[in-house]
Amino acid sequence: MAIVMLAIAPSHAFGQTVYSTGTQGCCDILDPHYTLVAAPPGVTLGNVYSTPLACGCCGCWVNPLPDSSWIDPTGTADWGAPVGNYTYRQTFTLDRTSGAVLTGEFSSDNPSCVTLNGGPAQCTLGGEFSYLQYTPFQFTTGFQVGTNTLDFVVYNDGDPTGLEVAVDVDKKLYSFGHGPDGAGPEAGLISDAAGNLYGTTVNGGAYNGGTVFALTPREGGGWTEKKLRNFGHGTDGINPNASLLFDAAGNLYGTTYAGGSYGLGTVFKLTPNTDGTWPEKVLHSFGNGPDGKNPFAGLIWDPAGNLYGTTANGGGYDFGTVFELMPNGSGGWREKVLRNFGNATDGQTPYGSLVMDAAGNLYGTTWAGGVYGYGTVFELSPHANGNWSEKRLRHFGHDLDGRNPSASLIWDAAGNLYGTTSSGGGHGGGTVFALMPLGDGRWSEEQVHDFNSGGKDGNNPRGSLIWDAAGNLYGTTYGGGTHGYGTVFKLSPQDGGGSTESVVYSFNNDGTDGAKPCAGLIWDASGNLYSTTSSGGAYGGGMVFEITP
């Protein structure tokens, strides 16, 4: 018996797709992408077929990863394969090789090796019992323009033989946690017109108070990181949990959960200089008197240039606030608390950012509070006298409803709101929900997806959602998936209503891959997805990743 698993992550869409095995399904179905090119005498070369799992004295083949199946020369897992080497081959084409990277992991019941274009082989660890672990590998050289050959040579000692290949569309752009680097990114990314990525890490940096970083793509492939800010020195902010915000001049704005003049968080601004430095200015320090405390979320603009955000704590009832920061015309900023959460059945502890509609109303979520104690969706409406009134659109936690929303909301073109809850639902793993205005001031809720706290589905979504042009929703889950370290998922609408979920990627935390993404995703112009994981990567401090279609 022998198994091989592969994960491939080309750094760009260079040419022909590299395929998983068994993409047509299981079982005994022809695999159109792989060919058996060498085998012991008596074995028919050529076609290979999907096959069920085989079991032997010491266990069964591992369950295949999403969107792949096992293959072997006959499509029957109990086939007594002759002793010897079996070479499974896939070919793919490249129109250029600069920056090409091919990474993965594989495993086999006896020693086996993978080669690219007949170059140096990378072989399994563990000898006869290699099937008990995955062996990572990476090709950064050996590519050629035109046809490339990827061979898996599997030694069989007389039992069934098989192969599984799972295409890994995740690309690791940067791993945090090495030396004085940042660590623990929990927020999503933003990009500028040049394709540079910007984000924050909660910890690490020169003073261990977190960082603001930029990733710049290099000519020929790869990315270069630069720390724009090291937090935690003097009365500076500490622990930025949230994503950043640009203004029209290219300045960056964000929040820190702690630090500042009162130790309870800040709003800051970073300004780019021609010499490459980004000096910081603290616009507001939280915690003075009945002010909010501990901003966990990022900021948004209104058309007049005012900033809006939330604090997780503080305010009149100590369960958080919604605040506004207004420029005072002389370089400073004035803060106004628009809402104090926590009174009676009000929501409590807003962790997510706000969204604004065309009329200037603000919408957001609270993690707790409400009628059932498991969070709310709220609307804040401005009045001519400068006051704001709150309306609760949804109280979470009733029956099989979702619980504890921690992410911001998004709109669809029809004016409906979509979001996630980190727990609850029919299977306990959290939900994706939609809120639809009824036209009379009320909103109806639809449960778009229930995450399963067991199995290969993701669970515990903490980040916001994102649309593609076809109306599909994408997001991340903090846990679950094939390896238990979180997923990237896709929800596709179905004719007649409802949606179908597919797991786009399962994080592995194998020493190179990330783990536990907290943040939502962003697109680039080529249709690639980017975000962060809060842990994992080469140094255990989290990573920035790219998902390529």
Buried (B, 14 or more C-beta within 10 A) or exposed (E): BBBBBBBBBBBBEBBEBBBBBBBEEBBEBBBEBBBBBBBEEEBEEEBBBBBBBBEEEEEBBBEBBBBBBBBBBBBBBEBEBEEBBBBBBBBBEBEEBEBBBBBBBBBBBBBBBBBBEEEEEBBBEBEEBBBEEBBBBEBEEBBEEEEBBBBBBBBBEEBBBBBBBBBBBBBBBBBBBBEEBBBBBBBBBBBEEEEBBBBBBBBBBBBBBBBBBBBBBEEEBBBEBEBBBBBBEEEBBBBBBBBBBBEEEEBBBBBBBBBBBBBBBBBBBBBBEEEEEBEBEBBBBBBBEEBBBBBBBBBBBBEEEBBBBBBBBBBBBBBBBBBBBBBEEEEEBEBEBBBBBBBEEBBBBBBBBBBBEEEEBBBBBBBBBBBBBBBBBBBBBBEEEEEBEBBBBBBBBBEEBBBBBBBBBBBEEEEBBBBBBBBBBBBBBBBBBBBBBEEEEEBEBBBBBBBBBEEBBBBBBBBBBBBBEEEBBBBBBBBBBBBBBBBBBBBBBEEEEEBEBEBBBBBBBBEBBBBBBBBBBBBEEEEBBBBBBBBBBBBBBBBBBBBBE
